[in-house]
């Protein structure tokens, strides 16, 4: 990754799930981690799209996937995908026992119909 502005590698994640969905009893499809402040938000396929909302409200453009086995970064400001980059403070994904989508007790049965394309 050549564009490392906005990455604070020592900042831990804010939670193990989307903090904003948790606050309102929502659910998410996939999770993204703000590489600057550690905020965990849900992806753009999720109903609430909290990771993008966090970028727009905070100005923190770089996220890393918070999914198991994924290391890629996305820069919202430049629309650039980076296959890898600096290693962030652990944990680097949600717990293995946490399902996707999640959390299990809040995901509606028709969840695939509720995803954004």
N, C-alpha and C positions, 0 to 999 in steps of 0.2 A: 504494500500500500504506500503510495507516495504522498497522498493527501492525509496527513495525520492531525491537522488542526481540528480541535474539538474532541480529542480523545484524551481521557484521564484514566490511564490504565490501572491506577491503584484504587479507584473508587469502586466499592462493592455494589452489587445490584440492590435495589430498594426492596425487593420482595421476590417470591418465587412464582407469582402470578401477576396478571395485570392489576396494578394498584387501583386504577380508576374503575375497572369492572368490579373488583372486590368491594369498593366503596358503595356501589349502587346495586349489588347483587346480580351483576351481569355475568356473561361468559365470553370466552375467546376461542379463536381457532388456533392461531400461532402467536408466539410472543417475541417481542423485540426489546432490546436493552439499549438505552441511551448510553453512548460511549463516553459522554461527558459527565453526567450526574448519576448514572446508574438506574434511572427511572425505568421500570418495566411497564410496557404498554402492549396492547394487542395490535396485530397486523392489520393491513388494509382489507384483507378478506373478512375479518371479524366484523360483527355488526356495528361496533362503536368506533373502530379505527383510532384507538387512543394513542398509539405511537406517533402517528402523523399529527394528531392534535397537540401532543407534547412538543414536537418540533415547532409547530406554528406558534405556540404560546411561549416557549422558552428560547427559541432561536438555536437550539442544539440540533444540528443537522445530521449527525452520524449515529447510526444504530448498528448493533450487531444482532444477529439471530440469537434468540435465547432458547433454541430448540436443541435437543440432544444430537450430537454429532455434526452440527453445523457451525462453521467458523466465519462465514461471510459477513461483510459489512455493506451497508447501503448509506449513501449520502443523499439526503432529500434535496439539498440545495443544488446539487450538480447532476442528480439522477445518474450517479455512477455506482456500479456494483464492484466491490473488491472481494475476490475469492478468499483472501486472508488478510491479516493485519496483526497489530500488536496483541499479545495475550492480555486479556483483562483479568482483574481480580476475581477469584472464585466466589461463588460457583458460576460456571459459564453456561449453565442451562437450568431449566426447571428440573425438579427431582424426577428421576426415572419413573417413579410410581405415580406421578401426576399425569393423567391422560390428556391426549390431544384429540378433540377439543376438551376444554376444561373450564372450571372444575366439574367433575362428573355429576355432582348433585344439582348443577344449575344449567346443564346443557339440554335444550329441548330435543324431543325425538326428531323433529323436522329440521334439525340444525343445518343440513346441507342446502335446504331451500332458503336459508336466511343469510348465507354468505354473499359477500360482494364479489363480483367477477374480477 
